[in-house]
Amino acid sequence: MSLIDKLKITDENLKNVNDFLLDPENPLFKSFIEIVNKYGTPEEINKKAKEAGKLENLMNRLKEKNSPYVRDLEWLIEQKEKGAFIKLEDYYKKVLGDKYESTKMKEGYAVTMEISALQFFPFLIEEAKQAIANQELMPGRFIRVRSMKEQVEDDQLLAVSIAMKIVGASYVDTLDTKGTDGSNVHLGGPETITGYFGGIGQPNEYALKWLDEFLHYYTEYGVQQVLNINPGTVLIGYLLYKIGIDIEFKISVYLGNDNPYGVLWTMMTAKLFAREDGTTPLIGFNFSNSVNNETIELSAIPRKAFGFEDIVRIEHHIFETYKSIVRQPYDRRAELVDVAAKVKNISAKHEGGDIEVEKSREHPSDILEYFLPKEEIMKQGLMDFLTINYMDKHNSTTKTAEALIKAGIPVIVAKNLH
């Protein structure tokens, strides 16, 4: 027997796993099922979520609250319907100029333009106004890291959900059940950052709290896709989907997948719990910021082998916030252009602006401000600065889109606008 042959997973071991999963007295899964049952059968849960997430129902809820965001959303609908945003083909012509006819786009390798974090709904309106004025593209994917409870209180959970349906973009929310909510008793802010070495996510009973919170927002607001930062809640996400609940999640950079073997581990679990049609709730996958292009190329191999190439988007940070997360300068644009020509289904995530722009700002972008309550932001007079930071990210996304298009790589943007 060769060394490779010795790696085979035996039928006996697979049976052992199945026996454990299907044991009706297994306390891990009894707790899981008890929480799911609070919301109904999988069919009932999906029906509630579908109804709650309909654009007209979300808009009616916002109107009932006399929200000022209704006017902005009606403006956005009007701009979309009158074709105020540049068409994608026209944008290609604008970028390529005389080279448009001779440039052959690399079909099948389109890169999703992604921006993070869309903390406040007015940011999106400012972005849309600039995109119309300058004939720029709106991203095809938005990541959000703001308190869910705060968003409910100021109607921005509803407003952003509606806006995403209008523009035709995918988006991710971040649930409140996470390490920064006090669940990690050893984590008290930046001064106890080494607490992260023990895991920041959902210790002890918090995995089940995350499950409960996810099902609440899924059934009440139609929130389908959330950020996932912990191996236990990743598994819970697989279990939810496996029993028939149509949720999705993306794995966060905080999970720390930084080599092909870590990625293989994640993809194997997704495969083991995939539905009979081969689909998985794992819809996006963030690497650690430290990965190089070779790791991305190698990680794409198990993704393809398990049938996930078109399902699981590789989400790669091209820029990060200027402060509090990575050593600067951090600029992966040139690397992206290179790897995107070889690896399919990549998302170019922009968490910060271009380095030279950030360096010039009175208030550069800072990841720690994602966790500031809105009240504190207003008290410190930060909202205007945060708006500028967000628009710097948009401008960086625009430059990345141009670089990709010039290299013959198509881009995926807000499909209902462009």
C-alpha positions, 0 to 999 in steps of 0.5 A: 500500500502506498503512503497516499493509499493510507490516507483513505477514510474508512467506511467504518470511520464514516459510519462512526461519524454518522452514528454519532450524528444520528443518535437521538440522545446526543446532547449536542444535537438535542439542544440544536434541534430544540432551538430550531423547533422554537421557530417551526419546521424547516419549511415553516422557517423558510416561508417566514423568512421569504415573506419577511424578506420581500421588498414590498413587505420591508418597505411597508414596515419602513413606511409604517415607521415614517422613516426618513430613509423611505425618501432615499430609497424611492430616489434610488429606485427612481435612479435605477428605473431611469438608467442613471447608472452607467451600463457595465459594457459602457464602463468597459468602453470608458476604461479601455478606450481605443483598446476596447475592440481588441481586448478579449475579456477572460470569461468565467473569471469575473471578480466580484467588487466588494466593499466593507464595511457598510456601517450606515445606510446614508453611506450607500446613498452618498456612494450612489450619488457619486457613482451617477455623477462620475459614471462609476460602478457600484459594488456587487457585494457589501459586508456589514459589521454593525450592531444588529440591535442598533440597526433595528432601533434606527431602521437601518437594518430595514433600509439596507436590506431594501437597498440591496434588493434594489441595487441587486447586490449580495450582502452580509450582516454580522450578528451580535453574538460574537467575542466582542459582546462579552462572551470571551471573559478574557477579552477586554479590548485592545489591551487584552488582545492576546485573549484572541489566541484562545478564540474570539468567537462563541465560547461555551453556550454562545454557539447556541445563542448565535443559532437562536439569533440567526434564526430570529433575524432570518425569520423576522427580517429575511436576513439570509447571509451572516458572517461566521467567525468560529468553527462551532458556528460554522458547523451549526450553519452546515447543520441548519442548511442540511436539515433544509433551512436556506441560510447562507454564511461567509467565513470571516478573516478572523477565523484565520484560514491561512494555508491550503490545509486549513482550507481543505479542512473547511471544504471537507466539512462543507462537502460532508454536510452538503445537500444531495444537490451538492450545495452548501451554505458556505457562500464566501470564504475569507482567507487570513490577510497573510496568504500569498497567491500560491496559497489561493491557487492551491486552495482553489484545488479542493474547492473545485474537486468538491464541486464548490467552484461556482458556489464558494466565493474566495473573498480576498482583502485587497486593502485593509483599514489603515489602523488597528488590523495590519501592518501598513502598507497593505496593498494587494491590487497587483497580486489580485490582477495576477491571481484572478486570471488563474482562479475563478470566483474571487471577490476583491474586498476593500476594507480601506482606501488606497495607502497614499489617500489614507496617509493624507487623511486627518482621520484614516480608517480604523477597524476598531471604529466598527465596534463603536456604538452610534451614540458614541460616534455622534458624541465624538463627531466622527460620522463625517470622518467615517463617511469620508473613509467609506468613500475612500474605500469606494474610490479604491474599489473603482481603481481595482475595477479599472485595473482588472478590466485593463487586464481583460478580467471582467467584474461583477457589480450591482446587477440591477444598476449596471 
